[in-house]
Amino acid sequence: MLPLQPPVKPMLASPIDGVPHRDGLLFEPKWDGFRCLAFVDPGEPAVLQSRTGRGLERYFPEVRTTFAQQLDRPAVLDGELVVIRHDEDGDRLDWNQLSERIHPAASRVNTLAERTPATFIAFDLLALDDRDLTDAPLSERRELLTGLGLDTSGLRTTPATEDPELAEEWFRLFEGAGLDGIIAKPLDGKYVPNKRTMFKVKHSRTADCVVAGLRWHANTEPGTAVGSLQLGLHDEHGVLHHVGVVGAFPAAKRRELADELAELITDGDHPWIGEQETERRLPGSVNRWNTNEQPIVPLRPERVVEVSYDHTEGGHPARFRHTTQFVRWRPDRDPESCDYAQLEEPVRYDLDSVLVGAVHRKDRSNG
């Protein structure tokens, strides 16, 4: 029997600005996928646990098969489930295909498991054989993890370095393969479940976006408190696409926004409602995963807001990967001038190079 049994809350990270330059830290790429703890006991189906403690086995049957075929020792691993997209510019992470794996229909899950198989990227080892390693320093856990030789198409070990300058190169280059930033961990640190004992450095940029809609805050009377603002950007043809939301407001600010934006609510012509002459990205509707979410309330697209974001996802037209953060209103900006051209696009980088810790850009001229 494994010395650790699910559920185990994963260790967490606190955000910091910039890669720290000090001794005693191990740096790793920050993978943009589903956090997953894997409980592997040879002869038994692996248990895949999400960050919140829920089982992920039914959504990733191919990962359980990979563990059964590739790991013949009892182990508890912390890592990330990712889906890798292969294209002419090199392999990169694909969040859209990963998120599609969370589906209620077993037939759909099995089809996607074959079409877009997931990879488990291991970055920590909590137990091995009959030994609980959570009290062991990271330096020892890392040595034991690399000794497992996890290096197959579906099961890999994350690269790591103690060199902060190399970590800064990784931070700059690896975003082009779809990664999220850098994680820094104390080499002498224990594995402390549910505690923010690691550090994360994430990419952050700003963009000026059109406010073209809102959702009322859940569990409040409609019209009294704003839950989120719906953001848009124009493409090269002047078509307004939905790119994300901004919604982290204090309660007083939510009420203030409800009054401030009331005059912009419209039931007339709107770029996201009715027949569309051209294809455009539209805001999502209420779905089975979040039944408390309020419907979109259209606003005349006359206000501009500056938001901070980490990175984008999807092909053109892209959208913000995570919820953005409010920076300031931009009354000096014309809504028609808010377009995709202002978004920074990272230089494409081959995921295979990330997995071996290489820092050389892929030569796009060679395809």
C-alpha positions in Angstrom: 0.0 0.0 0.0 1.2 3.5 -0.8 2.4 5.5 2.3 0.2 8.4 1.1 -3.5 8.0 0.1 -5.7 10.5 -1.7 -6.8 13.1 -1.3 -3.6 15.1 -0.7 -3.8 18.8 -1.2 -0.9 20.0 -3.5 1.7 22.5 -2.4 1.0 26.0 -3.8 3.0 29.0 -5.0 2.9 32.7 -4.2 3.3 35.3 -7.1 6.4 37.4 -7.2 7.8 40.0 -9.6 10.9 38.8 -11.5 13.1 35.7 -11.2 14.8 35.8 -7.8 18.6 35.9 -7.9 19.7 34.0 -4.8 21.2 30.7 -3.9 19.2 27.7 -2.7 16.5 27.8 -5.3 15.4 25.3 -8.0 13.7 26.8 -11.1 11.3 25.0 -13.3 9.0 26.0 -16.2 5.5 26.7 -15.1 3.3 24.4 -17.2 -0.1 25.6 -18.3 -2.4 22.6 -17.8 -4.4 20.7 -15.1 -2.6 20.2 -11.8 -2.6 16.5 -11.0 -1.4 14.3 -8.2 -0.9 10.7 -9.5 -1.1 7.8 -7.0 0.6 4.8 -8.8 0.6 1.3 -7.2 1.7 -1.4 -9.7 -1.1 -3.8 -10.4 -3.8 -1.3 -9.5 -5.3 1.5 -11.7 -3.6 4.8 -11.1 -5.6 7.4 -9.2 -5.4 10.9 -10.8 -6.4 13.7 -8.3 -7.1 17.3 -9.3 -6.0 20.3 -7.3 -9.4 20.4 -5.6 -9.3 16.7 -4.7 -11.6 15.4 -7.4 -10.8 12.4 -9.5 -9.6 12.9 -13.0 -9.4 9.2 -14.0 -12.5 9.1 -16.2 -11.3 12.0 -18.3 -7.8 10.7 -18.9 -7.9 6.9 -19.3 -4.8 7.0 -21.5 -2.7 8.5 -18.7 -3.6 5.6 -16.4 -2.5 3.2 -19.2 0.8 5.1 -19.5 1.5 4.8 -15.8 0.7 1.1 -15.9 3.1 0.6 -18.8 5.9 2.9 -17.8 6.2 3.0 -14.0 6.8 -0.3 -12.1 7.4 1.2 -8.6 4.9 2.5 -6.1 5.0 6.3 -6.2 3.0 9.5 -5.6 3.9 12.2 -8.1 2.9 15.9 -8.4 2.7 17.2 -11.9 0.6 18.7 -14.6 -1.6 17.2 -17.3 -1.1 18.9 -20.7 -2.1 18.3 -24.3 0.6 18.9 -26.9 -0.4 20.2 -30.3 1.8 19.3 -33.3 2.0 21.9 -36.1 4.5 23.2 -38.7 5.9 25.8 -36.3 6.8 23.1 -33.7 5.0 21.4 -30.8 3.3 23.6 -28.2 0.7 23.3 -25.4 -2.9 23.5 -26.4 -5.3 24.6 -23.6 -8.4 24.4 -25.8 -7.9 20.7 -26.5 -7.0 20.0 -22.9 -10.2 21.7 -21.6 -12.3 19.7 -24.1 -11.3 16.5 -22.2 -13.6 17.4 -19.3 -16.7 16.0 -20.9 -19.7 14.1 -19.4 -19.9 11.6 -22.2 -17.6 8.6 -21.9 -17.7 8.0 -25.7 -16.4 11.6 -26.3 -13.7 11.2 -23.7 -12.5 8.0 -25.3 -12.4 9.5 -28.7 -10.4 12.5 -27.5 -8.1 10.2 -25.5 -7.1 8.7 -28.9 -7.1 11.9 -30.9 -5.5 14.3 -28.4 -3.8 12.2 -25.7 -2.6 14.0 -22.6 0.9 13.9 -21.2 1.8 13.9 -17.5 4.7 16.3 -16.7 6.1 15.2 -13.3 7.8 17.9 -11.1 7.7 16.5 -7.6 7.8 13.1 -5.8 5.8 12.8 -2.6 6.3 9.1 -2.0 8.4 6.2 -3.5 8.0 2.5 -2.6 7.0 2.5 1.1 8.6 5.9 2.0 6.7 9.1 2.6 9.0 11.9 1.1 7.0 14.9 2.1 9.5 15.7 5.0 12.5 15.2 2.7 14.2 18.3 1.2 13.4 19.1 -2.4 17.0 18.4 -3.4 16.5 14.7 -2.4 13.0 14.5 -3.9 14.3 15.9 -7.2 17.2 13.4 -7.3 14.8 10.4 -6.7 12.3 11.8 -9.3 14.9 12.1 -12.1 16.1 8.6 -11.2 12.8 7.2 -12.3 13.7 7.9 -15.9 10.3 9.3 -16.9 10.9 10.1 -20.5 8.2 8.8 -22.9 5.6 10.5 -25.1 3.0 10.4 -22.4 5.1 10.7 -19.2 7.9 13.2 -18.8 10.0 14.9 -16.0 10.1 18.7 -16.1 13.5 20.3 -16.6 15.0 22.2 -13.7 18.0 24.5 -13.0 19.6 26.2 -10.1 20.9 29.0 -12.4 18.7 32.1 -12.2 20.1 33.6 -15.4 19.1 30.4 -17.3 15.7 30.6 -15.6 15.3 34.1 -17.0 16.0 32.8 -20.5 13.5 30.0 -20.0 10.9 32.6 -18.8 11.5 34.7 -22.0 11.6 31.9 -24.5 9.4 29.1 -23.3 6.2 31.3 -23.5 6.5 30.7 -27.2 5.7 27.0 -26.6 2.6 27.9 -24.5 4.1 27.8 -21.0 3.0 30.1 -18.2 6.1 31.4 -16.5 8.7 30.1 -14.0 8.3 28.3 -10.6 11.0 28.8 -7.9 11.3 26.2 -5.1 13.6 26.2 -2.0 16.0 23.3 -2.4 15.9 22.6 1.3 12.1 22.9 1.5 9.7 20.1 2.5 6.5 19.3 0.6 3.9 21.1 2.6 0.3 20.4 1.3 -1.9 23.4 0.8 0.8 25.9 1.7 2.3 28.6 -0.5 5.9 27.7 0.0 6.9 28.0 -3.7 7.1 31.1 -5.9 5.7 31.8 -9.3 6.7 34.4 -11.9 4.1 34.9 -14.6 4.0 37.0 -17.8 2.0 40.2 -17.5 1.0 42.7 -20.1 -1.7 45.3 -20.6 -4.2 46.0 -23.4 -7.0 48.5 -24.0 -10.3 46.8 -24.6 -13.8 47.7 -25.5 -16.4 47.1 -22.8 -19.3 45.7 -24.8 -21.3 43.8 -22.1 -21.6 42.8 -18.5 -22.9 40.1 -16.2 -24.6 40.9 -13.0 -23.0 39.5 -9.9 -24.3 36.2 -8.8 -26.9 36.1 -6.0 -27.7 39.8 -6.3 -30.6 41.6 -7.7 -30.0 42.2 -11.4 -29.0 45.8 -11.9 -27.5 46.3 -8.5 -24.0 44.9 -8.7 -21.7 44.1 -11.7 -20.1 40.6 -11.7 -17.8 41.0 -14.7 -17.2 43.2 -17.7 -17.2 41.6 -21.1 -14.2 42.7 -23.2 -13.8 43.0 -27.0 -11.1 43.7 -29.6 -11.4 44.5 -33.3 -9.7 42.4 -35.9 -8.1 43.8 -39.1 -11.6 44.0 -40.7 -13.0 46.0 -37.9 -15.1 43.1 -36.5 -15.4 43.2 -32.7 -14.6 39.8 -31.0 -15.1 38.8 -27.4 -11.7 38.3 -25.8 -12.4 37.8 -22.1 -13.6 39.3 -18.9 -12.5 41.5 -16.0 -14.3 40.8 -12.8 -12.2 41.1 -9.6 -13.9 44.1 -8.0 -14.7 45.0 -4.4 -18.3 44.9 -3.4 -18.6 48.7 -3.3 -17.0 49.0 -6.8 -19.5 46.4 -8.2 -22.4 48.6 -7.0 -20.7 51.7 -8.4 -20.2 50.1 -11.8 -23.9 49.1 -11.9 -24.9 52.7 -11.6 -22.2 54.0 -13.9 -22.9 51.6 -16.8 -26.7 51.5 -16.6 -27.0 54.2 -19.2 -25.1 52.0 -21.7 -27.4 49.0 -21.5 -29.0 48.5 -24.9 -31.6 46.3 -26.6 -30.8 47.8 -30.0 -28.2 46.8 -32.6 -25.1 45.2 -31.0 -22.1 43.4 -32.6 -22.6 40.3 -30.5 -26.4 39.9 -30.9 -28.5 38.8 -33.8 -27.4 37.7 -37.3 -23.7 38.0 -37.9 -22.5 38.7 -41.4 -19.0 37.7 -40.6 -17.6 35.1 -38.2 -16.6 36.5 -34.8 -15.7 35.2 -31.4 -18.8 35.6 -29.1 -19.1 35.5 -25.3 -20.1 32.1 -23.9 -23.6 31.4 -22.6 -24.6 29.9 -19.3 -23.5 26.3 -19.3 -23.8 23.1 -17.2 -20.5 23.7 -15.4 -21.6 27.1 -13.9 -25.4 27.2 -13.7 -25.2 30.3 -11.4 -23.6 32.4 -14.1 -25.7 35.3 -15.2 -26.6 36.0 -18.9 -24.8 38.7 -20.9 -26.2 42.2 -20.7 -25.2 44.0 -23.9 -23.7 47.5 -23.6 -23.2 50.1 -26.3 -19.5 49.6 -27.1 -18.5 53.1 -26.1 -16.2 52.6 -23.1 -12.5 51.5 -23.1 -10.8 49.9 -20.2 -7.1 49.0 -19.8 -6.6 45.5 -18.3 -3.5 43.4 -17.5 -3.3 39.9 -18.8 -0.7 37.1 -18.8 -1.1 35.5 -22.3 -3.6 34.5 -24.9 -4.9 31.2 -26.3 -6.5 29.9 -29.5 -5.9 30.8 -33.1 -6.9 34.1 -34.6 -9.0 35.7 -33.2 -7.4 34.8 -29.9 -8.8 35.4 -26.4 -7.2 36.0 -23.0 -6.3 32.7 -21.3 -7.3 33.8 -17.8 -9.5 36.5 -16.2 -7.8 39.9 -16.7 -7.2 42.5 -14.0 -8.6 46.0 -14.1 -6.0 48.7 -14.5 -7.9 51.9 -15.3 -10.5 53.5 -17.6 -9.2 55.0 -20.8 -11.6 57.9 -21.7 -8.9 59.1 -24.1 -9.1 56.0 -26.3 -11.5 55.6 -29.2 -13.2 52.1 -29.0 -12.6 51.6 -32.7 -8.9 51.9 -32.1 -8.8 48.9 -29.7 -7.5 46.1 -31.9 -5.5 42.9 -31.8 -2.4 44.7 -33.1 -1.6 45.8 -29.6 -1.3 42.3 -28.2 2.3 41.0 -27.9 2.9 37.6 -29.5 5.7 35.6 -28.1 8.3 34.1 -30.5 7.2 30.5 -31.3 9.3 27.9 -29.5 9.4 24.2 -29.9 8.1 22.2 -26.9 10.6 19.5 -27.4 13.3 22.0 -26.6 11.5 23.0 -23.4 11.4 19.4 -22.2 15.2 19.1 -22.4 15.7 22.6 -21.0 17.2 24.0 -24.3 17.2 27.8 -24.8 17.7 28.0 -28.6 14.8 29.3 -30.6 13.3 27.1 -33.3 14.3 28.4 -36.8 10.9 29.1 -38.3 12.5 29.3 -41.8 13.1 25.6 -41.6 9.4 24.9 -40.7 
